[in-house]
Amino acid sequence: PTTAVTMTAATVTAATVTAATMTAATMTASTSKG
């Protein structure tokens, strides 16, 4: 069970980081375009 929890947490974390990175990249691109 512990392994499953760890894997789930890792997956959620990775998804969150990816989403945050994409959001930041989009905001940066929008700002750069003016």
Steps between C-alpha positions, in 0.01 A plus 500: 500500500780740585648456154167575337460814708851614415446437130169685508655794681787507252257494208291781644811703573632451149164597351486811718853603407427444131180704516674779690786504251263515204300778666814698573624449144166616360498808722859580406422464131194722532702762688780488246256561216374804684 
